[in-house]
Amino acid sequence: MDQPTAVRAPRSYMDYSLDAGVGARANIGLIALASDHSLEAEWRYLLTIPGVAFHTTRIPGATKGGPLGLEELLEHIEPAAQLLIPDTALDVVAFGCTSAAGAIGEDRIFAALQKACPVARPTTPITATLAGLKRLGIGRIAMVTPYGEETNAMEEDYLRHAGLEICRIATFGEVTDEEAGRIDAPSLCRAVVEAAETPEAEAVFVSCTSLRCAKLIPALEAAVGRPVVSSNQAMAWHAIRLAGVEETLPQFGRLFGV
């Protein structure tokens, strides 16, 4: 038995015009770890400038702990970057893992990013933190981390080699990304205050994109009387500055005021 022909609703074919899209001022590519629960949420909080958009892809996490495991991530960076809005010229591309940036090295990460996104300017949390501390005129820092001792030592050495003096490290010890993303505000605040007890430290660096620190920074800066810079905050700041967006947003901390 023949099926009855469906009666279709009438169509209206409309003319349309195009604007510059969500990234009218800047398009930023972001590569996050598959295990990171915090980075995108913090960037959504920080990057509120109209016309500034970020586009995310993810890579697998390391299969073993410590710096050698972090080095494994390098092979995933270029393929992931190729997935970032292929038909859009990105202004900046950011690799979102602080400890891996130290373990792999900024130069090797930049080379992988630029193979996939040759026009985009690259950054990492370490790159951004070094740029931010330089802009703030800071050379001596205390740190807060969720790393084991091997990773703490690697990152401390990397930052020292880059010209910083590390005065103190307050660490939660080696925790998973999932656990680091659930460390609560009181615990983070206590760690920042503990790190800041070293008077020689001119600022506190909260290292790890999994730590949810962005909303705490203004109150922490008031409490310790010094800049507090986090991985996610620094990388968001550096990304917009690399893209030529110069608005100051001091409500997100002293770094966003420069």
VEXLOKOL-745445 format. One record per residue (C-alpha): x, y, z; chain. Coordinates in pm, 1 decimal. Layout:
REM VEXLOKOL-745445
<torfi><px>X</px><py>Y</py><pz>Z</pz><kette>A</kette></torfi>
...
This chain:
REM VEXLOKOL-745445
<torfi><px>0.0</px><py>0.0</py><pz>0.0</pz><kette>A</kette></torfi>
<torfi><px>144.3</px><py>336.2</py><pz>-101.4</pz><kette>A</kette></torfi>
<torfi><px>231.5</px><py>571.4</py><pz>179.1</pz><kette>A</kette></torfi>
<torfi><px>53.6</px><py>907.9</py><pz>165.6</pz><kette>A</kette></torfi>
<torfi><px>272.3</px><py>1197.7</py><pz>51.9</pz><kette>A</kette></torfi>
<torfi><px>366.9</px><py>1417.0</py><pz>347.1</pz><kette>A</kette></torfi>
<torfi><px>232.9</px><py>1770.3</py><pz>336.6</pz><kette>A</kette></torfi>
<torfi><px>527.3</px><py>2004.9</py><pz>390.5</pz><kette>A</kette></torfi>
<torfi><px>501.8</px><py>2343.5</py><pz>551.7</pz><kette>A</kette></torfi>
<torfi><px>568.2</px><py>2636.0</py><pz>317.3</pz><kette>A</kette></torfi>
<torfi><px>926.1</px><py>2769.0</py><pz>315.9</pz><kette>A</kette></torfi>
<torfi><px>1047.4</px><py>3125.3</py><pz>320.9</pz><kette>A</kette></torfi>
<torfi><px>1405.6</px><py>3164.9</py><pz>199.1</pz><kette>A</kette></torfi>
<torfi><px>1553.2</px><py>3467.9</py><pz>372.2</pz><kette>A</kette></torfi>
<torfi><px>1834.4</px><py>3701.7</py><pz>282.2</pz><kette>A</kette></torfi>
<torfi><px>2098.3</px><py>3740.0</py><pz>550.3</pz><kette>A</kette></torfi>
<torfi><px>2406.9</px><py>3941.3</py><pz>636.0</pz><kette>A</kette></torfi>
<torfi><px>2714.5</px><py>3845.8</py><pz>837.4</pz><kette>A</kette></torfi>
<torfi><px>2887.1</px><py>4014.2</py><pz>1129.5</pz><kette>A</kette></torfi>
<torfi><px>3230.4</px><py>3936.5</py><pz>1272.7</pz><kette>A</kette></torfi>
<torfi><px>3101.7</px><py>3659.0</py><pz>1502.9</pz><kette>A</kette></torfi>
<torfi><px>3168.7</px><py>3595.3</py><pz>1870.2</pz><kette>A</kette></torfi>
<torfi><px>3540.8</px><py>3667.3</py><pz>1828.0</pz><kette>A</kette></torfi>
<torfi><px>3504.3</px><py>4005.2</py><pz>1662.3</pz><kette>A</kette></torfi>
<torfi><px>3803.8</px><py>4137.2</py><pz>1857.3</pz><kette>A</kette></torfi>
<torfi><px>3999.2</px><py>3821.5</py><pz>1933.7</pz><kette>A</kette></torfi>
<torfi><px>3975.0</px><py>3446.0</py><pz>1881.7</pz><kette>A</kette></torfi>
<torfi><px>4177.2</px><py>3244.8</py><pz>2131.5</pz><kette>A</kette></torfi>
<torfi><px>4236.8</px><py>2871.6</py><pz>2107.7</pz><kette>A</kette></torfi>
<torfi><px>4270.0</px><py>2677.9</py><pz>2432.7</pz><kette>A</kette></torfi>
<torfi><px>4406.4</px><py>2324.8</py><pz>2474.5</pz><kette>A</kette></torfi>
<torfi><px>4304.7</px><py>2172.5</py><pz>2809.0</pz><kette>A</kette></torfi>
<torfi><px>4379.3</px><py>1834.5</py><pz>2962.3</pz><kette>A</kette></torfi>
<torfi><px>4094.4</px><py>1583.0</py><pz>2945.5</pz><kette>A</kette></torfi>
<torfi><px>4115.9</px><py>1556.0</py><pz>3325.3</pz><kette>A</kette></torfi>
<torfi><px>4099.1</px><py>1932.1</py><pz>3397.6</pz><kette>A</kette></torfi>
<torfi><px>3775.0</px><py>2034.1</py><pz>3571.8</pz><kette>A</kette></torfi>
<torfi><px>3856.0</px><py>2401.9</py><pz>3631.6</pz><kette>A</kette></torfi>
<torfi><px>4033.9</px><py>2581.3</py><pz>3348.2</pz><kette>A</kette></torfi>
<torfi><px>3736.8</px><py>2646.6</py><pz>3119.9</pz><kette>A</kette></torfi>
<torfi><px>3515.5</px><py>2757.1</py><pz>3409.7</pz><kette>A</kette></torfi>
<torfi><px>3778.0</px><py>3003.6</py><pz>3528.5</pz><kette>A</kette></torfi>
<torfi><px>3827.9</px><py>3143.1</py><pz>3178.6</pz><kette>A</kette></torfi>
<torfi><px>3452.4</px><py>3190.2</py><pz>3139.1</pz><kette>A</kette></torfi>
<torfi><px>3464.0</px><py>3395.9</py><pz>3458.6</pz><kette>A</kette></torfi>
<torfi><px>3768.8</px><py>3600.3</py><pz>3356.7</pz><kette>A</kette></torfi>
<torfi><px>3720.2</px><py>3656.6</py><pz>2983.1</pz><kette>A</kette></torfi>
<torfi><px>3410.0</px><py>3872.2</py><pz>2988.4</pz><kette>A</kette></torfi>
<torfi><px>3517.5</px><py>4128.6</py><pz>2730.3</pz><kette>A</kette></torfi>
<torfi><px>3265.8</px><py>4159.9</py><pz>2444.9</pz><kette>A</kette></torfi>
<torfi><px>3410.1</px><py>4035.6</py><pz>2117.3</pz><kette>A</kette></torfi>
<torfi><px>3672.4</px><py>3815.7</py><pz>2284.0</pz><kette>A</kette></torfi>
<torfi><px>3606.5</px><py>3443.4</py><pz>2235.7</pz><kette>A</kette></torfi>
<torfi><px>3794.2</px><py>3131.3</py><pz>2331.4</pz><kette>A</kette></torfi>
<torfi><px>3753.2</px><py>2790.2</py><pz>2171.0</pz><kette>A</kette></torfi>
<torfi><px>3857.5</px><py>2473.8</py><pz>2352.2</pz><kette>A</kette></torfi>
<torfi><px>3982.6</px><py>2129.2</py><pz>2264.4</pz><kette>A</kette></torfi>
<torfi><px>4127.8</px><py>1864.3</py><pz>2494.3</pz><kette>A</kette></torfi>
<torfi><px>4413.4</px><py>1616.1</py><pz>2502.7</pz><kette>A</kette></torfi>
<torfi><px>4459.8</px><py>1290.7</py><pz>2697.1</pz><kette>A</kette></torfi>
<torfi><px>4631.6</px><py>1311.0</py><pz>3031.8</pz><kette>A</kette></torfi>
<torfi><px>4964.7</px><py>1151.6</py><pz>3116.4</pz><kette>A</kette></torfi>
<torfi><px>4970.5</px><py>775.0</py><pz>3172.5</pz><kette>A</kette></torfi>
<torfi><px>5227.3</px><py>798.1</py><pz>3453.0</pz><kette>A</kette></torfi>
<torfi><px>5318.3</px><py>1052.0</py><pz>3718.0</pz><kette>A</kette></torfi>
<torfi><px>5599.7</px><py>1301.7</py><pz>3744.7</pz><kette>A</kette></torfi>
<torfi><px>5782.6</px><py>1501.0</py><pz>3477.8</pz><kette>A</kette></torfi>
<torfi><px>5839.3</px><py>1200.0</py><pz>3248.8</pz><kette>A</kette></torfi>
<torfi><px>5465.3</px><py>1140.5</py><pz>3233.0</pz><kette>A</kette></torfi>
<torfi><px>5404.1</px><py>1506.6</py><pz>3161.2</pz><kette>A</kette></torfi>
<torfi><px>5645.5</px><py>1492.6</py><pz>2867.3</pz><kette>A</kette></torfi>
<torfi><px>5411.8</px><py>1239.6</py><pz>2703.0</pz><kette>A</kette></torfi>
<torfi><px>5164.3</px><py>1519.5</py><pz>2642.9</pz><kette>A</kette></torfi>
<torfi><px>5380.4</px><py>1676.3</py><pz>2371.5</pz><kette>A</kette></torfi>
<torfi><px>5270.9</px><py>1422.8</py><pz>2107.6</pz><kette>A</kette></torfi>
<torfi><px>4905.8</px><py>1527.1</py><pz>2151.3</pz><kette>A</kette></torfi>
<torfi><px>4949.0</px><py>1903.6</py><pz>2122.7</pz><kette>A</kette></torfi>
<torfi><px>4974.0</px><py>1950.5</py><pz>1746.4</pz><kette>A</kette></torfi>
<torfi><px>4680.2</px><py>1717.9</py><pz>1661.6</pz><kette>A</kette></torfi>
<torfi><px>4464.7</px><py>1890.1</py><pz>1921.8</pz><kette>A</kette></torfi>
<torfi><px>4554.4</px><py>2236.2</py><pz>1794.7</pz><kette>A</kette></torfi>
<torfi><px>4447.3</px><py>2130.8</py><pz>1444.8</pz><kette>A</kette></torfi>
<torfi><px>4093.0</px><py>2085.1</py><pz>1580.1</pz><kette>A</kette></torfi>
<torfi><px>4064.0</px><py>2445.7</py><pz>1699.5</pz><kette>A</kette></torfi>
<torfi><px>3813.0</px><py>2616.7</py><pz>1464.1</pz><kette>A</kette></torfi>
<torfi><px>3996.9</px><py>2507.5</py><pz>1145.3</pz><kette>A</kette></torfi>
<torfi><px>3846.6</px><py>2780.5</py><pz>922.7</pz><kette>A</kette></torfi>
<torfi><px>3915.9</px><py>3065.7</py><pz>1166.0</pz><kette>A</kette></torfi>
<torfi><px>4248.6</px><py>3243.8</py><pz>1197.7</pz><kette>A</kette></torfi>
<torfi><px>4320.1</px><py>3231.8</py><pz>1570.1</pz><kette>A</kette></torfi>
<torfi><px>4499.3</px><py>3526.5</py><pz>1727.0</pz><kette>A</kette></torfi>
<torfi><px>4641.5</px><py>3324.8</py><pz>2017.4</pz><kette>A</kette></torfi>
<torfi><px>4664.9</px><py>2955.8</py><pz>2105.7</pz><kette>A</kette></torfi>
<torfi><px>4721.1</px><py>2852.3</py><pz>2467.8</pz><kette>A</kette></torfi>
<torfi><px>4836.3</px><py>2518.1</py><pz>2606.1</pz><kette>A</kette></torfi>
<torfi><px>4675.8</px><py>2474.5</py><pz>2947.2</pz><kette>A</kette></torfi>
<torfi><px>4899.2</px><py>2270.9</py><pz>3174.6</pz><kette>A</kette></torfi>
<torfi><px>5148.8</px><py>2446.0</py><pz>3400.8</pz><kette>A</kette></torfi>
<torfi><px>5363.3</px><py>2153.6</py><pz>3508.3</pz><kette>A</kette></torfi>
<torfi><px>5372.9</px><py>2005.2</py><pz>3156.9</pz><kette>A</kette></torfi>
<torfi><px>5493.1</px><py>2340.0</py><pz>3021.8</pz><kette>A</kette></torfi>
<torfi><px>5790.6</px><py>2310.0</py><pz>3254.8</pz><kette>A</kette></torfi>
<torfi><px>5851.2</px><py>1941.7</py><pz>3187.6</pz><kette>A</kette></torfi>
<torfi><px>5828.1</px><py>1969.2</py><pz>2807.6</pz><kette>A</kette></torfi>
<torfi><px>5969.1</px><py>2320.9</py><pz>2774.4</pz><kette>A</kette></torfi>
<torfi><px>5804.4</px><py>2625.4</py><pz>2624.1</pz><kette>A</kette></torfi>
<torfi><px>6005.1</px><py>2610.7</py><pz>2300.1</pz><kette>A</kette></torfi>
<torfi><px>5892.8</px><py>2258.6</py><pz>2213.6</pz><kette>A</kette></torfi>
<torfi><px>5531.0</px><py>2340.3</py><pz>2297.2</pz><kette>A</kette></torfi>
<torfi><px>5543.3</px><py>2655.9</py><pz>2085.2</pz><kette>A</kette></torfi>
<torfi><px>5683.6</px><py>2459.2</py><pz>1790.7</pz><kette>A</kette></torfi>
<torfi><px>5398.0</px><py>2207.6</py><pz>1811.9</pz><kette>A</kette></torfi>
<torfi><px>5134.7</px><py>2479.4</py><pz>1840.9</pz><kette>A</kette></torfi>
<torfi><px>5271.0</px><py>2679.0</py><pz>1551.4</pz><kette>A</kette></torfi>
<torfi><px>5276.9</px><py>2380.3</py><pz>1317.1</pz><kette>A</kette></torfi>
<torfi><px>4899.6</px><py>2364.6</py><pz>1353.1</pz><kette>A</kette></torfi>
<torfi><px>4828.3</px><py>2737.6</py><pz>1402.4</pz><kette>A</kette></torfi>
<torfi><px>5113.3</px><py>2923.7</py><pz>1230.7</pz><kette>A</kette></torfi>
<torfi><px>4957.1</px><py>3269.1</py><pz>1261.9</pz><kette>A</kette></torfi>
<torfi><px>4849.1</px><py>3242.0</py><pz>1625.9</pz><kette>A</kette></torfi>
<torfi><px>5075.9</px><py>3365.2</py><pz>1904.4</pz><kette>A</kette></torfi>
<torfi><px>5143.6</px><py>3086.5</py><pz>2158.2</pz><kette>A</kette></torfi>
<torfi><px>5135.7</px><py>3087.6</py><pz>2535.8</pz><kette>A</kette></torfi>
<torfi><px>5134.1</px><py>2850.8</py><pz>2833.6</pz><kette>A</kette></torfi>
<torfi><px>5065.2</px><py>2909.0</py><pz>3203.6</pz><kette>A</kette></torfi>
<torfi><px>5438.5</px><py>2936.3</py><pz>3273.8</pz><kette>A</kette></torfi>
<torfi><px>5494.0</px><py>3171.5</py><pz>2977.9</pz><kette>A</kette></torfi>
<torfi><px>5205.4</px><py>3385.9</py><pz>3094.5</pz><kette>A</kette></torfi>
<torfi><px>5313.7</px><py>3388.3</py><pz>3458.1</pz><kette>A</kette></torfi>
<torfi><px>5667.0</px><py>3492.9</py><pz>3367.4</pz><kette>A</kette></torfi>
<torfi><px>5529.5</px><py>3771.4</py><pz>3145.4</pz><kette>A</kette></torfi>
<torfi><px>5285.5</px><py>3884.3</py><pz>3413.9</pz><kette>A</kette></torfi>
<torfi><px>5542.4</px><py>3890.9</py><pz>3692.9</pz><kette>A</kette></torfi>
<torfi><px>5778.3</px><py>4085.0</py><pz>3469.1</pz><kette>A</kette></torfi>
<torfi><px>5501.1</px><py>4337.2</py><pz>3395.2</pz><kette>A</kette></torfi>
<torfi><px>5442.2</px><py>4370.6</py><pz>3770.3</pz><kette>A</kette></torfi>
<torfi><px>5814.9</px><py>4413.9</py><pz>3835.4</pz><kette>A</kette></torfi>
<torfi><px>5839.9</px><py>4102.2</py><pz>4052.8</pz><kette>A</kette></torfi>
<torfi><px>6142.4</px><py>3873.8</py><pz>4079.2</pz><kette>A</kette></torfi>
<torfi><px>6087.0</px><py>3685.6</py><pz>4407.8</pz><kette>A</kette></torfi>
<torfi><px>5785.5</px><py>3462.7</py><pz>4462.0</pz><kette>A</kette></torfi>
<torfi><px>5629.4</px><py>3205.7</py><pz>4689.5</pz><kette>A</kette></torfi>
<torfi><px>5429.5</px><py>2922.8</py><pz>4533.1</pz><kette>A</kette></torfi>
<torfi><px>5121.3</px><py>2711.3</py><pz>4604.4</pz><kette>A</kette></torfi>
<torfi><px>5102.9</px><py>2376.4</py><pz>4421.1</pz><kette>A</kette></torfi>
<torfi><px>4919.1</px><py>2040.6</py><pz>4418.6</pz><kette>A</kette></torfi>
<torfi><px>5227.3</px><py>1851.5</py><pz>4297.5</pz><kette>A</kette></torfi>
<torfi><px>5449.1</px><py>1575.5</py><pz>4425.4</pz><kette>A</kette></torfi>
<torfi><px>5807.4</px><py>1655.7</py><pz>4517.5</pz><kette>A</kette></torfi>
<torfi><px>5956.5</px><py>1552.7</py><pz>4182.3</pz><kette>A</kette></torfi>
<torfi><px>5725.1</px><py>1788.2</py><pz>3992.2</pz><kette>A</kette></torfi>
<torfi><px>5769.2</px><py>2065.8</py><pz>4249.3</pz><kette>A</kette></torfi>
<torfi><px>6146.8</px><py>2042.6</py><pz>4210.9</pz><kette>A</kette></torfi>
<torfi><px>6124.3</px><py>2039.9</py><pz>3830.1</pz><kette>A</kette></torfi>
<torfi><px>5902.7</px><py>2348.8</py><pz>3821.0</pz><kette>A</kette></torfi>
<torfi><px>6112.2</px><py>2528.5</py><pz>4083.8</pz><kette>A</kette></torfi>
<torfi><px>6425.8</px><py>2466.2</py><pz>3874.9</pz><kette>A</kette></torfi>
<torfi><px>6250.9</px><py>2580.3</py><pz>3556.9</pz><kette>A</kette></torfi>
<torfi><px>6135.5</px><py>2906.8</py><pz>3712.4</pz><kette>A</kette></torfi>
<torfi><px>6475.9</px><py>2970.2</py><pz>3871.0</pz><kette>A</kette></torfi>
<torfi><px>6640.4</px><py>2917.7</py><pz>3532.1</pz><kette>A</kette></torfi>
<torfi><px>6394.9</px><py>3175.0</py><pz>3392.3</pz><kette>A</kette></torfi>
<torfi><px>6522.2</px><py>3429.2</py><pz>3644.6</pz><kette>A</kette></torfi>
<torfi><px>6283.5</px><py>3403.7</py><pz>3939.0</pz><kette>A</kette></torfi>
<torfi><px>6382.5</px><py>3351.3</py><pz>4300.6</pz><kette>A</kette></torfi>
<torfi><px>6158.0</px><py>3093.7</py><pz>4472.2</pz><kette>A</kette></torfi>
<torfi><px>6133.0</px><py>3180.2</py><pz>4841.4</pz><kette>A</kette></torfi>
<torfi><px>5883.3</px><py>2920.3</py><pz>4964.5</pz><kette>A</kette></torfi>
<torfi><px>5649.4</px><py>2645.7</py><pz>4836.4</pz><kette>A</kette></torfi>
<torfi><px>5325.1</px><py>2552.1</py><pz>5009.4</pz><kette>A</kette></torfi>
<torfi><px>5206.3</px><py>2225.7</py><pz>4853.8</pz><kette>A</kette></torfi>
<torfi><px>4906.2</px><py>1997.9</py><pz>4890.3</pz><kette>A</kette></torfi>
<torfi><px>5126.5</px><py>1709.1</py><pz>4782.3</pz><kette>A</kette></torfi>
<torfi><px>5064.3</px><py>1494.6</py><pz>4477.8</pz><kette>A</kette></torfi>
<torfi><px>4690.8</px><py>1487.8</py><pz>4406.5</pz><kette>A</kette></torfi>
<torfi><px>4495.8</px><py>1396.0</py><pz>4093.4</pz><kette>A</kette></torfi>
<torfi><px>4351.5</px><py>1661.7</py><pz>3861.7</pz><kette>A</kette></torfi>
<torfi><px>4004.3</px><py>1563.4</py><pz>3979.6</pz><kette>A</kette></torfi>
<torfi><px>4106.4</px><py>1612.9</py><pz>4343.7</pz><kette>A</kette></torfi>
<torfi><px>4291.0</px><py>1937.4</py><pz>4266.8</pz><kette>A</kette></torfi>
<torfi><px>3976.4</px><py>2071.7</py><pz>4100.7</pz><kette>A</kette></torfi>
<torfi><px>3783.0</px><py>2006.3</py><pz>4421.6</pz><kette>A</kette></torfi>
<torfi><px>4024.0</px><py>2168.3</py><pz>4668.9</pz><kette>A</kette></torfi>
<torfi><px>3798.4</px><py>2420.0</py><pz>4837.8</pz><kette>A</kette></torfi>
<torfi><px>3835.5</px><py>2792.6</py><pz>4887.9</pz><kette>A</kette></torfi>
<torfi><px>3932.7</px><py>2779.1</py><pz>5259.7</pz><kette>A</kette></torfi>
<torfi><px>4212.0</px><py>2531.3</py><pz>5181.1</pz><kette>A</kette></torfi>
<torfi><px>4344.8</px><py>2748.1</py><pz>4897.3</pz><kette>A</kette></torfi>
<torfi><px>4329.3</px><py>3059.6</py><pz>5111.1</pz><kette>A</kette></torfi>
<torfi><px>4521.7</px><py>2894.3</py><pz>5393.9</pz><kette>A</kette></torfi>
<torfi><px>4787.7</px><py>2778.7</py><pz>5149.6</pz><kette>A</kette></torfi>
<torfi><px>4829.0</px><py>3125.7</py><pz>4996.6</pz><kette>A</kette></torfi>
<torfi><px>4857.2</px><py>3286.3</py><pz>5341.1</pz><kette>A</kette></torfi>
<torfi><px>5110.8</px><py>3020.4</py><pz>5444.8</pz><kette>A</kette></torfi>
<torfi><px>5318.0</px><py>3081.7</py><pz>5131.0</pz><kette>A</kette></torfi>
<torfi><px>5303.7</px><py>3457.0</py><pz>5184.6</pz><kette>A</kette></torfi>
<torfi><px>5448.5</px><py>3430.1</py><pz>5534.8</pz><kette>A</kette></torfi>
<torfi><px>5793.4</px><py>3455.1</py><pz>5377.6</pz><kette>A</kette></torfi>
<torfi><px>5844.9</px><py>3834.6</py><pz>5375.3</pz><kette>A</kette></torfi>
<torfi><px>6099.4</px><py>3822.6</py><pz>5092.7</pz><kette>A</kette></torfi>
<torfi><px>5835.6</px><py>3696.8</py><pz>4849.3</pz><kette>A</kette></torfi>
<torfi><px>5696.5</px><py>3984.4</py><pz>4643.8</pz><kette>A</kette></torfi>
<torfi><px>5402.6</px><py>3780.1</py><pz>4511.8</pz><kette>A</kette></torfi>
<torfi><px>5236.8</px><py>3438.4</py><pz>4543.8</pz><kette>A</kette></torfi>
<torfi><px>5202.0</px><py>3216.0</py><pz>4238.2</pz><kette>A</kette></torfi>
<torfi><px>4922.9</px><py>2955.3</py><pz>4253.6</pz><kette>A</kette></torfi>
<torfi><px>5046.7</px><py>2692.7</py><pz>4008.0</pz><kette>A</kette></torfi>
<torfi><px>4812.2</px><py>2446.3</py><pz>3831.7</pz><kette>A</kette></torfi>
<torfi><px>4517.5</px><py>2506.8</py><pz>3601.7</pz><kette>A</kette></torfi>
<torfi><px>4306.9</px><py>2267.1</py><pz>3810.6</pz><kette>A</kette></torfi>
<torfi><px>4311.4</px><py>2493.6</py><pz>4118.3</pz><kette>A</kette></torfi>
<torfi><px>4003.7</px><py>2720.5</py><pz>4133.5</pz><kette>A</kette></torfi>
<torfi><px>4163.5</px><py>3043.6</py><pz>4245.3</pz><kette>A</kette></torfi>
<torfi><px>4038.7</px><py>3317.5</py><pz>4010.5</pz><kette>A</kette></torfi>
<torfi><px>3745.5</px><py>3434.2</py><pz>4223.6</pz><kette>A</kette></torfi>
<torfi><px>3959.3</px><py>3438.0</py><pz>4538.5</pz><kette>A</kette></torfi>
<torfi><px>4242.6</px><py>3655.8</py><pz>4408.8</pz><kette>A</kette></torfi>
<torfi><px>4117.4</px><py>4006.6</py><pz>4502.2</pz><kette>A</kette></torfi>
<torfi><px>4045.7</px><py>3905.5</py><pz>4863.0</pz><kette>A</kette></torfi>
<torfi><px>4372.5</px><py>3715.4</py><pz>4888.4</pz><kette>A</kette></torfi>
<torfi><px>4570.0</px><py>4012.8</py><pz>4758.7</pz><kette>A</kette></torfi>
<torfi><px>4405.9</px><py>4229.8</py><pz>5023.5</pz><kette>A</kette></torfi>
<torfi><px>4488.4</px><py>3972.3</py><pz>5291.4</pz><kette>A</kette></torfi>
<torfi><px>4856.1</px><py>3921.4</py><pz>5205.0</pz><kette>A</kette></torfi>
<torfi><px>4927.2</px><py>4271.2</py><pz>5076.0</pz><kette>A</kette></torfi>
<torfi><px>5093.9</px><py>4146.9</py><pz>4758.6</pz><kette>A</kette></torfi>
<torfi><px>4993.9</px><py>4031.0</py><pz>4410.4</pz><kette>A</kette></torfi>
<torfi><px>4852.8</px><py>3681.0</py><pz>4381.3</pz><kette>A</kette></torfi>
<torfi><px>4890.0</px><py>3530.9</py><pz>4034.5</pz><kette>A</kette></torfi>
<torfi><px>4734.5</px><py>3198.5</py><pz>3932.6</pz><kette>A</kette></torfi>
<torfi><px>4796.4</px><py>2981.4</py><pz>3628.1</pz><kette>A</kette></torfi>
<torfi><px>4449.0</px><py>3037.3</py><pz>3483.1</pz><kette>A</kette></torfi>
<torfi><px>4441.3</px><py>3408.7</py><pz>3558.5</pz><kette>A</kette></torfi>
<torfi><px>4787.3</px><py>3469.2</py><pz>3412.8</pz><kette>A</kette></torfi>
<torfi><px>4716.8</px><py>3272.6</py><pz>3095.4</pz><kette>A</kette></torfi>
<torfi><px>4384.3</px><py>3453.4</py><pz>3037.5</pz><kette>A</kette></torfi>
<torfi><px>4557.8</px><py>3788.9</py><pz>3089.8</pz><kette>A</kette></torfi>
<torfi><px>4847.0</px><py>3699.6</py><pz>2860.6</pz><kette>A</kette></torfi>
<torfi><px>4617.1</px><py>3565.9</py><pz>2589.6</pz><kette>A</kette></torfi>
<torfi><px>4420.3</px><py>3889.2</py><pz>2561.0</pz><kette>A</kette></torfi>
<torfi><px>4733.6</px><py>4101.2</py><pz>2574.6</pz><kette>A</kette></torfi>
<torfi><px>4894.0</px><py>3893.7</py><pz>2296.8</pz><kette>A</kette></torfi>
<torfi><px>4574.1</px><py>3945.7</py><pz>2097.1</pz><kette>A</kette></torfi>
<torfi><px>4605.7</px><py>4323.2</py><pz>2134.8</pz><kette>A</kette></torfi>
<torfi><px>4321.7</px><py>4364.9</py><pz>2386.0</pz><kette>A</kette></torfi>
<torfi><px>4444.6</px><py>4617.5</py><pz>2640.3</pz><kette>A</kette></torfi>
<torfi><px>4145.0</px><py>4674.6</py><pz>2868.1</pz><kette>A</kette></torfi>
<torfi><px>4231.8</px><py>4670.2</py><pz>3238.3</pz><kette>A</kette></torfi>
<torfi><px>4003.3</px><py>4463.6</py><pz>3460.6</pz><kette>A</kette></torfi>
<torfi><px>4139.2</px><py>4516.8</py><pz>3813.3</pz><kette>A</kette></torfi>
<torfi><px>3841.5</px><py>4333.7</py><pz>3964.6</pz><kette>A</kette></torfi>
<torfi><px>4027.4</px><py>4016.7</py><pz>3862.1</pz><kette>A</kette></torfi>
<torfi><px>4343.4</px><py>4105.0</py><pz>4051.4</pz><kette>A</kette></torfi>
<torfi><px>4644.2</px><py>4333.2</py><pz>4020.7</pz><kette>A</kette></torfi>
<torfi><px>4773.2</px><py>4154.1</py><pz>3711.6</pz><kette>A</kette></torfi>
<torfi><px>4459.2</px><py>4242.2</py><pz>3516.5</pz><kette>A</kette></torfi>
<torfi><px>4517.3</px><py>4605.7</py><pz>3611.7</pz><kette>A</kette></torfi>
<torfi><px>4836.9</px><py>4629.3</py><pz>3401.9</pz><kette>A</kette></torfi>
